[in-house]
Amino acid sequence: MAYIYDDCEECGETTGIRVTPSRYVEACSMQELGELGNLLIDEGFITKGDILSDGKTNINDTAFAGALVKLSNNRLLLSVEEENYILELSKRFV
C-alpha cells in the first residue's frame, strides 16, 4: 500500500489516503496513464525502452523486447566481440 498526501486548499490541512498501486492505475484515464508514464521516465524510474506502447505487440515482440532488455542490463558481462557484433548490427538500421 502507498500513502498519497495532498494539501486541502479549503481547510489548509494535509490529508492522506492509502491506495494500492493497482487500484490507482485502474482508476486512471488513458491520458493520466500517459502522464504517469512520462513522469516515471522523467524521474528516472523507467526508460522509454521499458515501455511497449503501440498496443499491437505479439508474443514474438514481447520475447524480442525482453531479450533486448536483458542484453542492455547485462552489457558489462558481454565479451568485446559480442558487444562489437551488436553495435555493428545496429548500424545497419541507422
DAHU-V827123 format. One record per residue. N is the residue number from 0. SS is DSSP state (A for helix, B for strand, O for the rest). PSI is psi in radians with two decimals (* if undefined). Layout:
n->(N:N)
ss->(SS:SS)
psi->(PSI:PSI)
//
This chain:
n->(0:1:2:3:4:5:6:7:8:9:10:11:12:13:14:15:16:17:18:19:20:21:22:23:24:25:26:27:28:29:30:31:32:33:34:35:36:37:38:39:40:41:42:43:44:45:46:47:48:49:50:51:52:53:54:55:56:57:58:59:60:61:62:63:64:65:66:67:68:69:70:71:72:73:74:75:76:77:78:79:80:81:82:83:84:85:86:87:88:89:90:91:92:93)
ss->(O:B:B:B:B:B:B:O:O:O:O:O:O:B:B:B:B:B:B:O:A:A:A:A:A:A:A:O:O:A:A:A:A:A:A:A:A:A:A:A:A:A:O:O:O:O:O:A:A:A:O:O:O:O:O:O:O:O:A:A:A:A:A:A:A:A:A:A:A:A:A:A:A:O:A:A:A:O:O:A:A:A:A:A:A:A:A:A:A:A:A:O:O:O)
psi->(2.53:2.61:2.33:2.18:2.56:2.58:2.26:2.05:-0.59:-0.74:-0.18:0.17:2.77:2.23:2.74:2.64:2.70:2.33:2.47:2.59:-0.69:-0.68:-0.67:-0.84:-0.73:-0.50:-0.20:2.54:2.99:-0.69:-0.76:-0.64:-0.68:-0.74:-0.69:-0.77:-0.79:-0.69:-0.78:-0.64:-0.85:-0.63:-0.05:0.21:-0.56:2.91:2.84:-0.57:-0.29:-0.19:2.23:1.81:-0.08:-0.20:0.07:0.46:2.61:-3.06:-0.63:-0.71:-0.75:-0.76:-0.73:-0.80:-0.70:-0.70:-0.71:-0.70:-0.75:-0.79:-0.78:-0.77:-0.38:0.44:-0.67:-0.25:-0.13:2.62:2.88:-0.69:-0.75:-0.76:-0.76:-0.67:-0.79:-0.75:-0.74:-0.71:-0.74:-0.46:-0.37:-0.37:0.31:*)
//
